[in-house]
Amino acid sequence: MKNPLHSTLREVTAPTVQRLGYWVSAIELTTDPRGLLVRLFIDGPGGVGIADCAKVTRELSPVLDVEDPIPDNYVLEVSSPGIDRLIERPEDFVRFAGFKVRVKLFDSAGDDAYSDEGSTTRRKRFSGELAGMEEDRVLLRAGDTLHRIPLADVAIARLTPSPEDYDRLRDVSLAPEGESR
């Protein structure tokens, strides 16, 4: 399960980001010497640039000050998702089907963390081709094996596109939210 702060930040930031014409692609919470680092990845039709990130930062700062979802010091960074983007939203697991991905499960993932078509080996890391979603499970093909991983057990999923995938990824990234080309 994601950190509760992760969910709260998505709830607090999404309306403002959407009002500006973008969507929250992913949220990364890490620490650095300045305290908590909140990295908010945004995306939009046609992608996002530095000016878009600056605009979202200016609009979000007062919202976060008023809502105050983070009790301690933090640093907000708004960024584009990049070529090796994090994937969190179910629609993005569908949208980026066919691309290579690495998935890491939470250490606390349950016994049903995955179903490997007959395998009983416990794993916490997977890599392969994203095959979409089936109900609440991420589908990941590694060789001849189709893994069905509960989305709730996914700590991190990150695209790992090959150089041959860059043009195709750009086309999918530029498609309107929820659609692919």
Summary of the structure (lengths in Angstrom):
residues: 181
radius of gyration: 17.0
end to end distance: 31.4
largest distance: 51.6
contacts: 509
relative contact order: 0.16
helix: 30%
strand: 34%
